[in-house]
Amino acid sequence: MSTRLVRKTIPNLCVLAALVVLYVAGVYFGISVVRDVFEQIDGLTGNLLLVIVAITLGILVERYLLVAASVIVIFALMLPFPGLFPIGDSSPVQIAAVASILLGFSSIANIFRHTRKLEQ
């Protein structure tokens, strides 16, 4: 395995590991908010537009830290000001679910992009 591939995929793997740790901690400690977020994620993964946008972000943007930072900044802005972006009735749980879907799918697509680029 190339050190370049490892260096490029570390941010992606950190995001995926953080999502797994969040899920395990929510289940183990019985945190209801985390369970609610992952139930929303389960329902929203059927939204193909959201999944396609996340995969497109992961494939087209070479530097994944830009994607991760922008999703986190938008998430941080939407929590205290839910009316800032008119996206219907967006609760903090829905905002966290959308941010998690964007981060998860885009990181997987970005890993795929880097492995394909290395093979060529």
The first five atom37 places (N, CA, C, CB, O) and aatype in JSON, in Angstrom:
{
  "aatype": [12, 15, 16, 1, 10, 19, 1, 11, 16, 9, 14, 2, 10, 4, 19, 10, 0, 0, 10, 19, 19, 10, 18, 19, 0, 7, 19, 18, 13, 7, 9, 15, 19, 19, 1, 3, 19, 13, 6, 5, 9, 3, 7, 10, 16, 7, 2, 10, 10, 10, 19, 9, 19, 0, 9, 16, 10, 7, 9, 10, 19, 6, 1, 18, 10, 10, 19, 0, 0, 15, 19, 9, 19, 9, 13, 0, 10, 12, 10, 14, 13, 14, 7, 10, 13, 14, 9, 7, 3, 15, 15, 14, 19, 5, 9, 0, 0, 19, 0, 15, 9, 10, 10, 7, 13, 15, 15, 9, 0, 2, 9, 13, 1, 8, 16, 1, 11, 10, 6, 5],
  "atom_mask": [
    [1, 1, 1, 1, 1],
    [1, 1, 1, 1, 1],
    [1, 1, 1, 1, 1],
    [1, 1, 1, 1, 1],
    [1, 1, 1, 1, 1],
    [1, 1, 1, 1, 1],
    [1, 1, 1, 1, 1],
    [1, 1, 1, 1, 1],
    [1, 1, 1, 1, 1],
    [1, 1, 1, 1, 1],
    [1, 1, 1, 1, 1],
    [1, 1, 1, 1, 1],
    [1, 1, 1, 1, 1],
    [1, 1, 1, 1, 1],
    [1, 1, 1, 1, 1],
    [1, 1, 1, 1, 1],
    [1, 1, 1, 1, 1],
    [1, 1, 1, 1, 1],
    [1, 1, 1, 1, 1],
    [1, 1, 1, 1, 1],
    [1, 1, 1, 1, 1],
    [1, 1, 1, 1, 1],
    [1, 1, 1, 1, 1],
    [1, 1, 1, 1, 1],
    [1, 1, 1, 1, 1],
    [1, 1, 1, 0, 1],
    [1, 1, 1, 1, 1],
    [1, 1, 1, 1, 1],
    [1, 1, 1, 1, 1],
    [1, 1, 1, 0, 1],
    [1, 1, 1, 1, 1],
    [1, 1, 1, 1, 1],
    [1, 1, 1, 1, 1],
    [1, 1, 1, 1, 1],
    [1, 1, 1, 1, 1],
    [1, 1, 1, 1, 1],
    [1, 1, 1, 1, 1],
    [1, 1, 1, 1, 1],
    [1, 1, 1, 1, 1],
    [1, 1, 1, 1, 1],
    [1, 1, 1, 1, 1],
    [1, 1, 1, 1, 1],
    [1, 1, 1, 0, 1],
    [1, 1, 1, 1, 1],
    [1, 1, 1, 1, 1],
    [1, 1, 1, 0, 1],
    [1, 1, 1, 1, 1],
    [1, 1, 1, 1, 1],
    [1, 1, 1, 1, 1],
    [1, 1, 1, 1, 1],
    [1, 1, 1, 1, 1],
    [1, 1, 1, 1, 1],
    [1, 1, 1, 1, 1],
    [1, 1, 1, 1, 1],
    [1, 1, 1, 1, 1],
    [1, 1, 1, 1, 1],
    [1, 1, 1, 1, 1],
    [1, 1, 1, 0, 1],
    [1, 1, 1, 1, 1],
    [1, 1, 1, 1, 1],
    [1, 1, 1, 1, 1],
    [1, 1, 1, 1, 1],
    [1, 1, 1, 1, 1],
    [1, 1, 1, 1, 1],
    [1, 1, 1, 1, 1],
    [1, 1, 1, 1, 1],
    [1, 1, 1, 1, 1],
    [1, 1, 1, 1, 1],
    [1, 1, 1, 1, 1],
    [1, 1, 1, 1, 1],
    [1, 1, 1, 1, 1],
    [1, 1, 1, 1, 1],
    [1, 1, 1, 1, 1],
    [1, 1, 1, 1, 1],
    [1, 1, 1, 1, 1],
    [1, 1, 1, 1, 1],
    [1, 1, 1, 1, 1],
    [1, 1, 1, 1, 1],
    [1, 1, 1, 1, 1],
    [1, 1, 1, 1, 1],
    [1, 1, 1, 1, 1],
    [1, 1, 1, 1, 1],
    [1, 1, 1, 0, 1],
    [1, 1, 1, 1, 1],
    [1, 1, 1, 1, 1],
    [1, 1, 1, 1, 1],
    [1, 1, 1, 1, 1],
    [1, 1, 1, 0, 1],
    [1, 1, 1, 1, 1],
    [1, 1, 1, 1, 1],
    [1, 1, 1, 1, 1],
    [1, 1, 1, 1, 1],
    [1, 1, 1, 1, 1],
    [1, 1, 1, 1, 1],
    [1, 1, 1, 1, 1],
    [1, 1, 1, 1, 1],
    [1, 1, 1, 1, 1],
    [1, 1, 1, 1, 1],
    [1, 1, 1, 1, 1],
    [1, 1, 1, 1, 1],
    [1, 1, 1, 1, 1],
    [1, 1, 1, 1, 1],
    [1, 1, 1, 1, 1],
    [1, 1, 1, 0, 1],
    [1, 1, 1, 1, 1],
    [1, 1, 1, 1, 1],
    [1, 1, 1, 1, 1],
    [1, 1, 1, 1, 1],
    [1, 1, 1, 1, 1],
    [1, 1, 1, 1, 1],
    [1, 1, 1, 1, 1],
    [1, 1, 1, 1, 1],
    [1, 1, 1, 1, 1],
    [1, 1, 1, 1, 1],
    [1, 1, 1, 1, 1],
    [1, 1, 1, 1, 1],
    [1, 1, 1, 1, 1],
    [1, 1, 1, 1, 1],
    [1, 1, 1, 1, 1],
    [1, 1, 1, 1, 1]
  ],
  "atom_positions": [
    [[0.84, -1.17, 0.0], [0.0, 0.0, 0.0], [0.89, 1.24, 0.0], [-0.96, 0.0, 1.22], [1.87, 1.32, 0.75]],
    [[0.56, 2.17, -0.81], [1.34, 3.38, -0.96], [1.15, 4.31, 0.24], [0.97, 4.09, -2.26], [0.05, 4.43, 0.78]],
    [[2.24, 4.96, 0.64], [2.12, 5.92, 1.73], [1.28, 7.12, 1.31], [3.51, 6.38, 2.2], [0.65, 7.76, 2.14]],
    [[1.29, 7.42, 0.02], [0.46, 8.53, -0.48], [-1.02, 8.22, -0.31], [0.77, 8.81, -1.97], [-1.8, 9.08, 0.08]],
    [[-1.4, 6.97, -0.61], [-2.79, 6.56, -0.43], [-3.19, 6.62, 1.04], [-3.01, 5.15, -0.98], [-4.28, 7.09, 1.37]],
    [[-2.31, 6.17, 1.91], [-2.61, 6.2, 3.34], [-2.76, 7.64, 3.81], [-1.49, 5.49, 4.15], [-3.68, 7.96, 4.57]],
    [[-1.87, 8.52, 3.36], [-1.94, 9.93, 3.76], [-3.22, 10.59, 3.26], [-0.71, 10.69, 3.24], [-3.8, 11.43, 3.95]],
    [[-3.65, 10.22, 2.06], [-4.87, 10.83, 1.48], [-6.14, 10.29, 2.13], [-4.91, 10.58, -0.02], [-7.15, 10.99, 2.17]],
    [[-6.11, 9.06, 2.62], [-7.33, 8.47, 3.16], [-7.48, 8.61, 4.68], [-7.38, 7.02, 2.81], [-8.52, 8.24, 5.23]],
    [[-6.48, 9.14, 5.35], [-6.58, 9.29, 6.81], [-7.76, 10.17, 7.23], [-5.28, 9.88, 7.36], [-8.48, 9.78, 8.15]],
    [[-7.99, 11.35, 6.61], [-9.17, 12.12, 7.02], [-10.48, 11.37, 6.8], [-9.21, 13.44, 6.26], [-11.4, 11.47, 7.6]],
    [[-10.56, 10.61, 5.7], [-11.77, 9.84, 5.41], [-12.0, 8.78, 6.48], [-11.67, 9.19, 4.03], [-13.12, 8.61, 6.97]],
    [[-10.94, 8.07, 6.82], [-11.07, 7.02, 7.82], [-11.37, 7.59, 9.21], [-9.79, 6.18, 7.87], [-12.08, 6.96, 9.99]],
    [[-10.85, 8.77, 9.51], [-11.16, 9.41, 10.79], [-12.64, 9.77, 10.89], [-10.3, 10.68, 10.97], [-13.26, 9.6, 11.94]],
    [[-13.2, 10.27, 9.79], [-14.63, 10.61, 9.79], [-15.47, 9.35, 9.97], [-15.02, 11.34, 8.47], [-16.41, 9.34, 10.76]],
    [[-15.14, 8.3, 9.24], [-15.9, 7.06, 9.37], [-15.76, 6.47, 10.77], [-15.44, 6.04, 8.32], [-16.73, 5.96, 11.33]],
    [[-14.55, 6.53, 11.33], [-14.34, 6.02, 12.69], [-15.13, 6.85, 13.71], [-12.84, 6.04, 13.05], [-15.68, 6.29, 14.66]],
    [[-15.19, 8.15, 13.51], [-15.95, 9.0, 14.42], [-17.44, 8.67, 14.38], [-15.73, 10.48, 14.07], [-18.11, 8.67, 15.41]],
    [[-17.96, 8.38, 13.18], [-19.37, 8.0, 13.08], [-19.64, 6.66, 13.77], [-19.79, 7.91, 11.6], [-20.67, 6.49, 14.43]],
    [[-18.71, 5.72, 13.63], [-18.87, 4.42, 14.29], [-18.79, 4.58, 15.81], [-17.81, 3.42, 13.79], [-19.59, 3.99, 16.54]],
    [[-17.83, 5.36, 16.28], [-17.69, 5.59, 17.73], [-18.94, 6.28, 18.29], [-16.43, 6.44, 18.04], [-19.41, 5.94, 19.37]],
    [[-19.46, 7.24, 17.54], [-20.68, 7.92, 17.97], [-21.84, 6.95, 18.08], [-21.04, 9.06, 17.01], [-22.61, 6.99, 19.04]],
    [[-21.97, 6.09, 17.1], [-23.05, 5.1, 17.12], [-22.89, 4.13, 18.3], [-23.09, 4.32, 15.8], [-23.85, 3.87, 19.03]],
    [[-21.7, 3.6, 18.47], [-21.46, 2.63, 19.55], [-21.67, 3.28, 20.92], [-20.02, 2.05, 19.46], [-22.26, 2.68, 21.82]],
    [[-21.19, 4.51, 21.08], [-21.38, 5.21, 22.35], [-22.86, 5.48, 22.61], [-20.6, 6.54, 22.37], [-23.33, 5.36, 23.74]],
    [[-23.59, 5.83, 21.56], [-25.03, 6.07, 21.71], [-25.79, 4.83, 22.11], [0.0, 0.0, 0.0], [-26.71, 4.89, 22.93]],
    [[-25.41, 3.69, 21.53], [-26.09, 2.43, 21.87], [-25.67, 1.96, 23.25], [-25.77, 1.35, 20.82], [-26.51, 1.55, 24.05]],
    [[-24.37, 2.02, 23.55], [-23.86, 1.52, 24.82], [-24.37, 2.34, 26.01], [-22.34, 1.52, 24.81], [-24.8, 1.78, 27.02]],
    [[-24.32, 3.65, 25.88], [-24.74, 4.5, 26.99], [-26.21, 4.88, 26.95], [-23.9, 5.75, 27.01], [-26.71, 5.53, 27.86]],
    [[-26.92, 4.48, 25.91], [-28.35, 4.74, 25.81], [-28.69, 6.2, 25.63], [0.0, 0.0, 0.0], [-29.67, 6.69, 26.19]],
    [[-27.9, 6.91, 24.84], [-28.13, 8.33, 24.6], [-29.24, 8.45, 23.56], [-26.82, 9.07, 24.12], [-29.08, 8.03, 22.42]],
    [[-30.36, 9.02, 23.95], [-31.53, 9.04, 23.08], [-31.33, 9.94, 21.86], [-32.75, 9.49, 23.86], [-31.86, 9.65, 20.78]],
    [[-30.59, 11.03, 22.01], [-30.38, 11.94, 20.88], [-29.58, 11.24, 19.77], [-29.64, 13.21, 21.35], [-29.89, 11.4, 18.59]],
    [[-28.58, 10.49, 20.15], [-27.77, 9.77, 19.17], [-28.62, 8.7, 18.48], [-26.53, 9.12, 19.84], [-28.51, 8.51, 17.27]],
    [[-29.46, 8.02, 19.24], [-30.36, 7.02, 18.63], [-31.31, 7.69, 17.66], [-31.15, 6.27, 19.72], [-31.57, 7.16, 16.58]],
    [[-31.83, 8.87, 18.03], [-32.73, 9.6, 17.13], [-32.03, 10.02, 15.85], [-33.29, 10.83, 17.83], [-32.6, 9.94, 14.77]],
    [[-30.78, 10.47, 15.97], [-30.02, 10.88, 14.78], [-29.81, 9.69, 13.85], [-28.66, 11.48, 15.19], [-29.98, 9.82, 12.64]],
    [[-29.45, 8.53, 14.4], [-29.2, 7.37, 13.55], [-30.5, 6.79, 12.99], [-28.45, 6.31, 14.32], [-30.48, 6.16, 11.93]],
    [[-31.62, 6.97, 13.68], [-32.91, 6.59, 13.09], [-33.23, 7.5, 11.91], [-34.04, 6.65, 14.15], [-33.75, 7.04, 10.9]],
    [[-32.94, 8.8, 12.04], [-33.13, 9.73, 10.92], [-32.21, 9.37, 9.76], [-32.87, 11.18, 11.37], [-32.62, 9.43, 8.6]],
    [[-30.97, 8.99, 10.07], [-30.03, 8.59, 9.02], [-30.58, 7.38, 8.28], [-28.63, 8.27, 9.62], [-30.5, 7.31, 7.05]],
    [[-31.13, 6.44, 9.02], [-31.7, 5.26, 8.39], [-32.82, 5.63, 7.42], [-32.23, 4.29, 9.46], [-32.94, 5.04, 6.35]],
    [[-33.63, 6.59, 7.79], [-34.71, 7.02, 6.91], [-34.24, 7.86, 5.74], [0.0, 0.0, 0.0], [-34.81, 7.79, 4.65]],
    [[-33.2, 8.66, 5.96], [-32.74, 9.58, 4.91], [-31.83, 8.94, 3.88], [-32.03, 10.72, 5.53], [-31.63, 9.52, 2.81]],
    [[-31.28, 7.77, 4.16], [-30.41, 7.14, 3.15], [-31.2, 6.7, 1.92], [-29.68, 5.94, 3.76], [-30.61, 6.42, 0.88]],
    [[-32.51, 6.65, 2.03], [-33.35, 6.37, 0.86], [-33.53, 7.59, -0.02], [0.0, 0.0, 0.0], [-34.02, 7.47, -1.14]],
    [[-33.15, 8.75, 0.46], [-33.24, 9.98, -0.33], [-32.07, 9.99, -1.32], [-33.22, 11.26, 0.59], [-30.94, 10.35, -0.96]],
    [[-32.34, 9.61, -2.55], [-31.27, 9.43, -3.52], [-30.56, 10.73, -3.86], [-31.81, 8.82, -4.78], [-29.36, 10.73, -4.13]],
    [[-31.27, 11.84, -3.85], [-30.62, 13.11, -4.17], [-29.53, 13.44, -3.14], [-31.66, 14.25, -4.21], [-28.44, 13.87, -3.51]],
    [[-29.84, 13.24, -1.89], [-28.86, 13.49, -0.83], [-27.65, 12.57, -0.96], [-29.5, 13.32, 0.55], [-26.51, 13.02, -0.82]],
    [[-27.88, 11.31, -1.24], [-26.79, 10.35, -1.39], [-25.95, 10.67, -2.62], [-27.34, 8.91, -1.48], [-24.72, 10.59, -2.57]],
    [[-26.59, 11.05, -3.72], [-25.86, 11.38, -4.94], [-25.02, 12.64, -4.74], [-26.84, 11.58, -6.12], [-23.88, 12.7, -5.21]],
    [[-25.55, 13.63, -4.05], [-24.78, 14.84, -3.76], [-23.56, 14.5, -2.91], [-25.65, 15.89, -3.04], [-22.47, 15.0, -3.16]],
    [[-23.74, 13.65, -1.9], [-22.62, 13.27, -1.03], [-21.55, 12.5, -1.81], [-23.12, 12.42, 0.15], [-20.36, 12.76, -1.65]],
    [[-21.98, 11.56, -2.65], [-21.01, 10.8, -3.43], [-20.29, 11.7, -4.43], [-21.7, 9.64, -4.17], [-19.09, 11.56, -4.64]],
    [[-21.02, 12.61, -5.04], [-20.41, 13.55, -5.98], [-19.39, 14.44, -5.29], [-21.48, 14.41, -6.66], [-18.32, 14.7, -5.84]],
    [[-19.7, 14.9, -4.1], [-18.72, 15.69, -3.34], [-17.45, 14.88, -3.08], [-19.32, 16.15, -2.0], [-16.35, 15.4, -3.23]],
    [[-17.62, 13.63, -2.71], [-16.46, 12.8, -2.41], [-15.61, 12.49, -3.63], [0.0, 0.0, 0.0], [-14.39, 12.39, -3.53]],
    [[-16.26, 12.35, -4.78], [-15.52, 12.01, -5.99], [-14.86, 13.24, -6.61], [-16.43, 11.35, -7.0], [-13.73, 13.15, -7.08]],
    [[-15.55, 14.37, -6.63], [-15.04, 15.53, -7.35], [-14.05, 16.38, -6.56], [-16.18, 16.38, -7.77], [-13.14, 16.97, -7.14]],
    [[-14.21, 16.45, -5.26], [-13.33, 17.29, -4.46], [-12.14, 16.45, -4.0], [-14.08, 17.91, -3.23], [-12.3, 15.49, -3.24]],
    [[-10.95, 16.82, -4.46], [-9.77, 16.02, -4.16], [-9.36, 16.13, -2.7], [-8.62, 16.45, -5.05], [-8.99, 15.13, -2.08]],
    [[-9.43, 17.32, -2.16], [-9.03, 17.5, -0.75], [-10.25, 17.33, 0.13], [-8.37, 18.9, -0.52], [-11.09, 18.23, 0.23]],
    [[-10.35, 16.18, 0.77], [-11.53, 15.84, 1.55], [-11.7, 16.75, 2.76], [-11.45, 14.4, 2.0], [-12.82, 16.94, 3.23]],
    [[-10.63, 17.3, 3.26], [-10.75, 18.19, 4.42], [-11.63, 19.39, 4.11], [-9.37, 18.66, 4.88], [-12.3, 19.91, 5.01]],
    [[-11.65, 19.84, 2.85], [-12.55, 20.94, 2.48], [-14.01, 20.51, 2.6], [-12.26, 21.4, 1.04], [-14.84, 21.28, 3.09]],
    [[-14.32, 19.31, 2.18], [-15.7, 18.81, 2.29], [-16.08, 18.66, 3.76], [-15.85, 17.45, 1.56], [-17.14, 19.12, 4.18]],
    [[-15.21, 18.02, 4.54], [-15.52, 17.79, 5.95], [-15.66, 19.11, 6.71], [-14.43, 16.93, 6.59], [-16.57, 19.27, 7.51]],
    [[-14.74, 20.05, 6.45], [-14.81, 21.34, 7.15], [-16.06, 22.12, 6.76], [-13.56, 22.17, 6.84], [-16.69, 22.73, 7.62]],
    [[-16.42, 22.12, 5.49], [-17.6, 22.88, 5.08], [-18.88, 22.28, 5.63], [-17.68, 22.96, 3.55], [-19.77, 23.02, 6.05]],
    [[-18.99, 20.95, 5.66], [-20.18, 20.32, 6.23], [-20.28, 20.61, 7.72], [-20.17, 18.8, 5.98], [-21.36, 20.88, 8.24]],
    [[-19.15, 20.56, 8.41], [-19.16, 20.83, 9.85], [-19.49, 22.29, 10.14], [-17.79, 20.47, 10.47], [-20.21, 22.57, 11.09]],
    [[-18.97, 23.22, 9.33], [-19.28, 24.64, 9.52], [-20.76, 24.91, 9.27], [-18.41, 25.52, 8.59], [-21.4, 25.63, 10.04]],
    [[-21.3, 24.35, 8.2], [-22.74, 24.54, 7.92], [-23.58, 23.94, 9.04], [-23.13, 23.9, 6.57], [-24.57, 24.53, 9.46]],
    [[-23.18, 22.76, 9.53], [-23.89, 22.13, 10.65], [-23.83, 23.02, 11.89], [-23.29, 20.74, 10.96], [-24.83, 23.19, 12.59]],
    [[-22.65, 23.59, 12.17], [-22.5, 24.47, 13.34], [-23.31, 25.75, 13.19], [-21.02, 24.81, 13.55], [-23.8, 26.28, 14.19]],
    [[-23.46, 26.25, 11.97], [-24.26, 27.46, 11.76], [-25.76, 27.18, 11.85], [-23.95, 28.06, 10.4], [-26.52, 28.03, 12.3]],
    [[-26.17, 26.01, 11.45], [-27.6, 25.71, 11.43], [-28.15, 25.34, 12.8], [-27.87, 24.59, 10.47], [-29.35, 25.51, 13.04]],
    [[-27.31, 24.84, 13.7], [-27.83, 24.48, 15.02], [-28.35, 25.67, 15.81], [-26.75, 23.79, 15.81], [-29.49, 25.63, 16.27]],
    [[-27.56, 26.74, 15.99], [-28.11, 27.85, 16.77], [-29.11, 28.7, 15.98], [-26.99, 28.73, 17.26], [-29.95, 29.38, 16.58]],
    [[-29.03, 28.67, 14.65], [-29.93, 29.47, 13.82], [-30.65, 28.56, 12.83], [-29.14, 30.58, 13.07], [-30.29, 28.54, 11.65]],
    [[-31.65, 27.81, 13.27], [-32.29, 26.86, 12.36], [-33.02, 27.54, 11.2], [-33.26, 26.01, 13.13], [-33.26, 26.89, 10.19]],
    [[-33.37, 28.8, 11.31], [-34.05, 29.49, 10.23], [-33.1, 30.15, 9.25], [0.0, 0.0, 0.0], [-33.54, 30.79, 8.3]],
    [[-31.79, 30.01, 9.46], [-30.8, 30.65, 8.6], [-30.88, 30.13, 7.17], [-29.4, 30.43, 9.15], [-30.82, 30.91, 6.22]],
    [[-31.02, 28.83, 7.03], [-31.19, 28.23, 5.71], [-32.6, 27.65, 5.65], [-30.1, 27.11, 5.44], [-32.91, 26.71, 6.38]],
    [[-33.45, 28.19, 4.79], [-34.85, 27.71, 4.76], [-34.96, 26.33, 4.12], [-35.74, 28.71, 3.99], [-35.13, 26.22, 2.91]],
    [[-34.86, 25.3, 4.93], [-34.93, 23.93, 4.44], [-36.14, 23.25, 5.07], [-33.62, 23.15, 4.75], [-36.04, 22.12, 5.54]],
    [[-37.24, 23.91, 5.07], [-38.43, 23.31, 5.67], [-38.33, 23.29, 7.17], [0.0, 0.0, 0.0], [-37.76, 24.19, 7.79]],
    [[-38.89, 22.27, 7.75], [-38.87, 22.11, 9.21], [-37.65, 21.3, 9.6], [-40.18, 21.43, 9.73], [-37.71, 20.08, 9.72]],
    [[-36.53, 21.99, 9.8], [-35.28, 21.29, 10.09], [-34.98, 21.35, 11.58], [-34.12, 21.89, 9.28], [-34.67, 22.4, 12.13]],
    [[-35.08, 20.19, 12.21], [-34.74, 20.09, 13.63], [-33.25, 19.78, 13.75], [-35.6, 19.01, 14.35], [-32.64, 19.35, 12.77]],
    [[-32.67, 19.99, 14.91], [-31.25, 19.65, 15.09], [-30.94, 18.18, 14.8], [-30.83, 19.97, 16.51], [-29.85, 17.86, 14.34]],
    [[-31.89, 17.29, 15.06], [-31.67, 15.87, 14.77], [-31.58, 15.66, 13.26], [-32.81, 15.0, 15.38], [-30.73, 14.91, 12.79]],
    [[-32.46, 16.31, 12.5], [-32.42, 16.17, 11.04], [-31.16, 16.79, 10.47], [-33.65, 16.81, 10.41], [-30.57, 16.24, 9.54]],
    [[-30.74, 17.91, 10.99], [-29.52, 18.56, 10.52], [-28.31, 17.66, 10.78], [-29.33, 19.93, 11.21], [-27.45, 17.51, 9.92]],
    [[-28.25, 17.06, 11.97], [-27.14, 16.15, 12.29], [-27.18, 14.91, 11.4], [-27.19, 15.73, 13.76], [-26.13, 14.4, 11.0]],
    [[-28.37, 14.42, 11.08], [-28.48, 13.25, 10.21], [-28.0, 13.56, 8.8], [-29.93, 12.75, 10.16], [-27.27, 12.77, 8.2]],
    [[-28.38, 14.71, 8.26], [-27.95, 15.09, 6.92], [-26.43, 15.3, 6.89], [-28.67, 16.38, 6.45], [-25.76, 14.86, 5.95]],
    [[-25.89, 15.95, 7.91], [-24.44, 16.15, 7.98], [-23.71, 14.82, 8.06], [-24.07, 17.03, 9.18], [-22.67, 14.65, 7.43]],
    [[-24.24, 13.87, 8.83], [-23.61, 12.56, 8.94], [-23.65, 11.79, 7.63], [-24.29, 11.74, 10.04], [-22.68, 11.13, 7.25]],
    [[-24.77, 11.88, 6.92], [-24.88, 11.22, 5.62], [-23.89, 11.83, 4.64], [-26.31, 11.32, 5.07], [-23.2, 11.1, 3.92]],
    [[-23.83, 13.15, 4.6], [-22.89, 13.8, 3.69], [-21.45, 13.41, 4.0], [-23.04, 15.32, 3.77], [-20.68, 13.11, 3.09]],
    [[-21.09, 13.41, 5.27], [-19.72, 13.05, 5.64], [-19.42, 11.58, 5.36], [-19.49, 13.35, 7.12], [-18.35, 11.25, 4.85]],
    [[-20.34, 10.7, 5.69], [-20.1, 9.27, 5.51], [-19.98, 8.86, 4.05], [0.0, 0.0, 0.0], [-19.0, 8.23, 3.65]],
    [[-20.97, 9.23, 3.25], [-20.94, 8.82, 1.84], [-19.83, 9.52, 1.08], [-22.27, 9.12, 1.19], [-19.21, 8.91, 0.2]],
    [[-19.57, 10.78, 1.39], [-18.5, 11.47, 0.66], [-17.12, 10.91, 1.04], [-18.55, 12.98, 0.95], [-16.23, 10.88, 0.2]],
    [[-16.95, 10.47, 2.28], [-15.66, 9.89, 2.64], [-15.44, 8.55, 1.95], [-15.56, 9.72, 4.16], [-14.32, 8.25, 1.52]],
    [[-16.48, 7.73, 1.85], [-16.35, 6.46, 1.14], [-16.04, 6.71, -0.34], [-17.63, 5.62, 1.29], [-15.19, 6.04, -0.91]],
    [[-16.74, 7.66, -0.95], [-16.49, 7.97, -2.36], [-15.09, 8.53, -2.57], [-17.53, 8.96, -2.89], [-14.45, 8.27, -3.59]],
    [[-14.61, 9.31, -1.6], [-13.27, 9.88, -1.72], [-12.2, 8.8, -1.59], [-13.06, 10.96, -0.65], [-11.19, 8.85, -2.29]],
    [[-12.4, 7.83, -0.73], [-11.47, 6.7, -0.63], [-11.45, 5.94, -1.95], [-11.87, 5.75, 0.54], [-10.38, 5.58, -2.45]],
    [[-12.62, 5.7, -2.53], [-12.71, 5.02, -3.81], [-11.97, 5.82, -4.89], [-14.18, 4.82, -4.21], [-11.28, 5.24, -5.72]],
    [[-12.13, 7.13, -4.87], [-11.46, 7.99, -5.86], [-9.95, 7.84, -5.77], [-11.85, 9.45, -5.65], [-9.27, 7.71, -6.79]],
    [[-9.41, 7.87, -4.56], [-7.97, 7.79, -4.39], [-7.42, 6.41, -4.77], [-7.62, 8.11, -2.95], [-6.32, 6.31, -5.32]],
    [[-8.16, 5.35, -4.48], [-7.69, 4.03, -4.87], [-7.72, 3.86, -6.38], [-8.52, 2.95, -4.2], [-6.83, 3.23, -6.95]],
    [[-8.74, 4.4, -7.02], [-8.82, 4.32, -8.49], [-7.69, 5.14, -9.12], [-10.2, 4.84, -8.99], [-7.09, 4.72, -10.11]],
    [[-7.41, 6.29, -8.56], [-6.34, 7.14, -9.08], [-4.98, 6.45, -8.94], [-6.33, 8.5, -8.36], [-4.11, 6.59, -9.8]],
    [[-4.81, 5.7, -7.86], [-3.54, 4.99, -7.63], [-3.36, 3.84, -8.61], [-3.46, 4.47, -6.19], [-2.25, 3.54, -9.04]],
    [[-4.48, 3.18, -8.98], [-4.41, 2.06, -9.9], [-4.05, 2.5, -11.31], [-5.71, 1.32, -9.92], [-3.46, 1.73, -12.06]],
    [[-4.39, 3.72, -11.68], [-4.16, 4.18, -13.05], [-2.76, 4.62, -13.29], [-5.08, 5.28, -13.38], [-2.43, 5.04, -14.41]]
  ]
}
